[in-house]
Amino acid sequence: MTGLLAACQQCPSPNKDHRPENTVIDVVVIHSISLPPGRYGSDDIERFFQNRLDKDAHRYFNEIHEMQVSAQILIKRTGEVVQFVPFNERAWHAGQSMFEGRNVCNDFSIGIERLVERMIRGRKIYCADKVHRFACAKLTIHRGVFPFHA
């Protein structure tokens, strides 16, 4: 299994590694992103996830350009899907995190970035056609796994 989606743009990120052996992937973490904050339509997210963000392009980028983060996919406002990390590999989207008593959410989750300000009410997803491809037992938003509380 390659872990790659067939009908989407591939934009490989170096910010990934292997999941622990025999890990069951049973959580989808939905993140909301725009770079710089509140701006849409650029390729800044792609550059950020590939460690190519120009720190001088915006003052906010100077704060984040050295971060090494990624997600499995980005769903743009147009509905276009961009994949950064294969699903069978560990993307670096949740940082030091905990969900329902389990630490290191990146081990057992898929990270989806979505270019909207609010997309979840309760536990229902309102970008249905793209995200329903994932048959997972749990769904949470970024706030549900971060920051880490020991």
N, C-alpha and C positions, 0 to 999 in steps of 0.2 A: 504494500500500500504506500503510495507516494504522499498522501495527505494533501494533495493539491486539488483545488477546484478547477474544473475544465474550462468553464466559460467565464473567465475573469482575467483581468490584467495581473500579471505576476511582477512583483516589485520586491525581490528578495532582500531581507534584512539580515545583517550580520548579528543582530541582537537576539540570539536564540541559543539554545543548547538542547541536550537530550533530556527527556523526561526520565524519572526513576523507572527502573524495570517493573513491569506488571502494573503500572499505574492505570486506574480506571478514570477516564475523563468523563466527569458527570456534572460539571458546572459550566455555564456560560456567563461570563462577566461582560456586561454592556457598559462601555465607556462613552462619554460624550466629549468630542474634541473639536476645536477649531484653532488654527494657527495663522497669525497671532490670534489671541482670544477675541471672539466676536467677528472675525473675518472668515469668509468662505470663498472657495473657488480657485485657490492657488494649489501648487504642488508642494507646499511647505510641509505637510504631514508626511508625504512620501520621502522628502529629503531628511526630515527629522528621524524617521524610522530607519534610514540608511546611513545615519551619521554624516550627512552632507549639508546640514542646515547652516546657512550663512549667518554668523553671529552679528554681522553689521547690517543685515537687511531690515531688522526691527529691534528696538531696544529690549523687548521681551526675549528675543532669541539669544541675547548675550547671557541671560540667566539659565537657559536650558540647553544650549548647543552641545554641551559635553555629556549630557545624560545619554545613557544607552538603554533605550526602551523600544518596544515593538508590540504588535498585536498580531493575531493570525490574519484578521481581515479588517478592512475599512469599508464601510458602506457610505458612499457619497450621497449628497442631497439629490442627485440625479438618479440614484438607484444603482449606479455603477459600483461594482465590487472590485476591490484591489486586495490581493493576497500578499502578505509579507512573510509569513512563516507557515510551513505546512502544519496541518492539524496534529500530526503525530509527533511534532517537536514542541518544545516548551518556549513560548514567547515570553518576553519580559514586560508584562503589562500590569501586574498587580503588586509588584514590590514586596516588601515585608508585609504579609497579609495573613488574615485568618477568616475562615468561613465555617460556621457551624462547628466550631471546636477544632478544625483542621488548619494547620499552619501551611504556609507557602502555597498559596492558591494557584500560582503559575504551574505547579506540578500537575494538578488535576482539573484545570479549566482551559477553556478557549476564550481568548480575548477578542471582542468585537468592538471596534471604534465606529461611532456613528456621528455624522455631521448634523446634529440637531441639538437643541438646548434641552428638550425634555422628550423622552420617547417611551417611558414606562409609567404606567399607572397601576399601582398594586403590583401584580406579577404578570400582566399582559403586555405583549410586545405589539407596538403599532408600526412595524415595518415588516409585516407578516411574510410577504412572499420571499424575501431574502433570508430571513433568520429561521424560518420554520424548517429549513433543511437540516438543522441540528437537532438530533434527538437526544436531549440531555434531561437529566432528572431535576436539575436545579437551575434557577435563573436569578441573578442578582445584578445590581448596579455597582459601579466602582465604590461608592460610599459604603456598600455592604461588606467590603473586604479590606478597606483601607481607611484610616491608618491602622497599623498593627496595634493591638492591645493585648499585652501578655496577661 
